[in-house]
């Protein structure tokens, strides 16, 4: 995107000179809008990268944190009168152990 923007900027600089401001106005306005959105997208991409880095290296979740979050979600969904149920790993753990984790037969900790 950067190369395309630079090429467009150079072309417009050669094609529309300062001697013809009336003809250049829509092009200059469009170019300013492109520059604005280009800078916005670059900033968003940088911020998005930081978020993905945090998601790739999550902090451990304690049982206390898990139960607190689950109680909060349950309260919100119940207040909204939404039908809900646990799925995937949470459902498997609840069916196996009645909580989010438990011990397996060889003494290993099962965290689903």
N, C-alpha and C positions, 0 to 999 in steps of 0.2 A: 504494500500500500504506500509505503514511503517513497519508493522509486516512481510510482505512478503519479503521486502528488507532486514530486519535484519536477517531473517531465511536463506536467500540465502547467505548473507555475512558470517554468522557463518558456514554454510555447506562448502562453498568454502575455508574458513580458515582452516577447519579440513581436507578437501580432497586434497588440493593442498598446499604443503609445500614449504618452501624456497629452498629445496634441488633440485627441478626440475623446474628451471626457464623457460626452453624451452616449457614445456607442459603447464605451467601456463599462458604464455603470452596472448593467446587469451581470456582466462577467466578473467584475470586481466584487459585487455583492455575493454572487455564487461562490467565488473563490474564498471569500471570508467565511461563509457558512461551512464550506468543506473543511477549511482549516480548523474551525471551532469543533466540528464533530470528530475530526481526526485526532485532535488533542484530547477530547473527551474519551474516545475509544482507547487511546494509549493509556490514559490514567486508569480507566476501568480494567484494562488488561493487567496492569501492574497490581492493582488492588486485588483482582481475582487470583493472581498467582500467590499472593500472600495468604489468602483464604485457603487455597488448595494445599499449601504447605502446612497450615495448621490442621487441616482435615487429615492429611497423610500421617501426621504424628500426634494423634489424640492423647490427652492425658487419661490415665486410668480412671475408671468409674467405680466408686465404692458402692457397697450395698446401700448405704445411707443416701447417697446422691441419686441412685437409681430409684429407690422407693419414694424419695421426695419428688422427683420428676414425674414418676408414674402417678402419684397422688394428685399432682397439679394437673396433669393431662386428663386424668379421670374426672376431676372436679369440673374442668372446663367443658368436656364433652357431655357429662351428665347434665350440667346446667343448660346446655344447648339442646338437651333431649335428643342426642344423637346416639344411634345404635352403634356400638363399637365392640371390638374384641381383639385380643393380642394375636399376632401372626408370626410366622417364620420362626426365628430363634427364640423369641420370647415365649411363644406358645409351646415350643418343644421343651424348653426348660421348665415352664410351669407344669406341664403334663408329667415330665420325668420326676421333678423334685418338689413341686409345689412352691417354688421360688425361682430366682433367676439363675442359680447355680447349685451344684451339689457334688457329692463324691461318687465316683464310679467304683466298680468292683475291685480294681487294683489299687485303690486309694488315690487315684488321680482326681484333680478338681475339674469338673465338667462345667465349662462356661460356654454356653451356646450363643 
